[in-house]
Amino acid sequence: MSTPLRVHAEDYLAMRRALGFKLTTFGQTLFSFIGYLDDEQATVITSDLAVAWARATPRSVREVRWSRRLMVAWIFARQMKVLDPSDRGSG
């Protein structure tokens, strides 16, 4: 079952790829974030969830890796804010 955030992520990646972006690792990282949000039963993206996800991954032992993961979450949250300014990407 696809959650609304997962559907938005799929649409977002399809749009970016249609514009010529490869997004191989970006897409994998974004779906990791979406999976985390699904596990947390989150329907909106918050800063607290993004930080928790970035730091929860065993490979994320350095701040530089956390920063890259947070960047993916932030870029997607910004897109959600454009699609639904009432509640997406807040926090």
N, C-alpha and C positions, 0 to 999 in steps of 0.2 A: 504494500500500500504506500503510495507516494503522499508525503505531507505537502502542504502548500509551500513551505520553504524549499523542499527538494524540487518541486515543480518549477519554482522561480529560479533556482540555481541551474537547472537543466536549460531553461529558456535563456537565461543570462549567458551561459557558456555557448549555446548555439548561436546567439546573436554575435558574440565576440568572435567566434570562429568564422562566421559568415563575413565578418569584416577583415579577416585575414590573420587573426591571432592564433597561434598554435595552442597555448594554454595547457600543455601536458601536465606539468607539475602543479600549476595553479588549479586546474580542474580536480586533480586528485586531492589536493589540500582542501579545496572548497568542500568536496564531498565528505572529507573527514570531519570538517566543522559541522556540516549539516547532520551527519550521523551522530555527532555529540549532542547537537540540539535536539534531535529526535529522542535520544536516550534520556535526556533531561526533560522531555515532554514540553519543550519550550516552543512557543508560537511566535515569539518576537526575539530579535537579537538584542542582547544587552552587553554592555562593557564587561560586567562581571562574568557572564558566560564566555565571552571571547577570551578573556584573560585566563580563566580556569581551563578552557580547552587548550590554549597555547601552551600552558605549563604542564598539562596532564600527560602529554605524550613522552614516553621514556627517552626517545631520541632528542627531545627538547631539553637538553641539559645546559645549554648556553643561551644567554640573552639574545644573541644574534638570531638564533633559530626561532626563539619566541617572537622576536620582532617581525620576522618574515611571515610567521603564521598569523600574527595579529594584523599584518597588512592585508592578507587575503580576507580575513573576517571584516575588516574595515571597508575595503573596496566593495564587498558584497552588501554590507549594511547600508552603504551610501546608495547603492542601486535600489535597495528595498525602500529606502526613504523617498526616492523619486517615484516609485510605483505606488506607494501607500504612505503618504506623509503623516497620516493619523497615528500609526503605531509601529511601523517597521523600522528597524534599525535604531530604535530609541535606546537611550541609556548609556 
